[in-house]
Amino acid sequence: MYKPQPLINHEDDVELASNRNAQRGNVYAVQMFLLSTFLLLFIAGSALHPKSFALKTKELPRDDTIYDCNITLVESIPIGLNYTPNSPKFISTIEAWQKLLDIGKTSLDIGSFYWTMRSEDLGLNESSAKPGEEIFQRLLNNGNGVGSKIKIRIAQSTPSNVSPDVDTQILSTYGAAEVVTLDFPKYFGSGILHTKLWIVDGQHFYLGSANMDWRSLTQIKEMGVLGQNCPQLAGDLAKIFKAYWYLGSNPDARIPNSWPYGYNTNYNAEQPMLLNVNGRYIMKGYASSSPPPLSAAGRTNDLDAILKTINTALKFVHISVMDYYPLIMFESKIKYWSAIDNALRTAAVERGVAVKMLISWWKHSDKRMDNYLRSLQDLTMANHVDIQIRRFIVPTNEQQQRIPYARVNHNKYMVTDQVAYIGTSNWSGDYFKTTAGIGLVLKDSLPQMANSIRNDLESVFDRDWNSTYAHILI
């Protein structure tokens, strides 16, 4: 609140009492004039520029409303990866995307890294690409006069030889979708848009590890969530997409020092959204975002969401990610980056939290990663410290080996005795400093509720951890 500065030095003992009284009257008049002027300017400025006064997190109003939301886990299980009978099983990514296309009526917003939805994109004739080609054809038909037309917007990262944009060029050319590209090196010197997000009609969504790639449906192991009839949470995710769209749709756009009011959120780690999940139980949830410059007022940074999840665990922390490096790797000079590593060590050593990490291994893995993983696991030698690490290896036959950048566990999630966290980022410093990603945090409202999303995610981790595909780190 504005506080006018005194015009008189009240510690000046030279002034006569009579002069002081007169001056106090003058000061009061001046103060009231300045205060009135300020209020008039504030009101006028608010009317002319309503988005310029962004609320800070602590100023956001509390919201104790309980919002309905149907949420289920979504997985891609690669062909040839088979679990024992009666193992946990959830809706597939292809089923989730088809369902979203079935129920969509007005709009579809997709935040994506790259697009490779057709076998021919890789110069292959691969039968397992069929589900991806079917999704692509449904999107393309939106511009070919087949069925009702909805508004499709795609925000993607800058294309490259490894991450092309042929598919989105086709969608744009045929009028099926409006496409914008974000050049992260322009803003951060490096980085990409690594988000994998669908938002349909402002009330349904997919968020997870699956790229817009046919391999993500049949050849890569993925984890995500499908939200249906969930307008409050979908609308909050839409604010993150809105920032992508702003930066991609204007070549001269710059990241503002303070995002306009319409990008702000009421929901964060301190004040999560209350969700009536599937009509059965209450959870606390919020969406986090990276990197910090893309987070508007009220938004919890993705790294902070991960650290809070680890720091509040009481019994265990189970992590399944493709890559884990306590490094910043993609700048001109490699730097040590210990934020998550330190949190795991502290949880295990000081609080006795049991840590299990399921890290992927495939032909593109860097063997140096093992050094950092072993340094964590070696702490188990200390009293009451329990850190276990296994490598998850997707089985591959000779034909599957010919498919580039496939046959890997691409999951990016964490589950504790209280929280389910599902994200879109690998765990190294670059992904939280210069790369765009989103995390969804869902917390049980009661200790270890049965049949909650958190409980489902724990069952997935246990299934994978105890499978023949998980190998002890030696």
Summary of the structure (lengths in Angstrom):
residues: 474
radius of gyration: 25.9
end to end distance: 60.0
largest distance: 100.0
contacts: 1572
relative contact order: 0.14
helix: 35%
strand: 25%
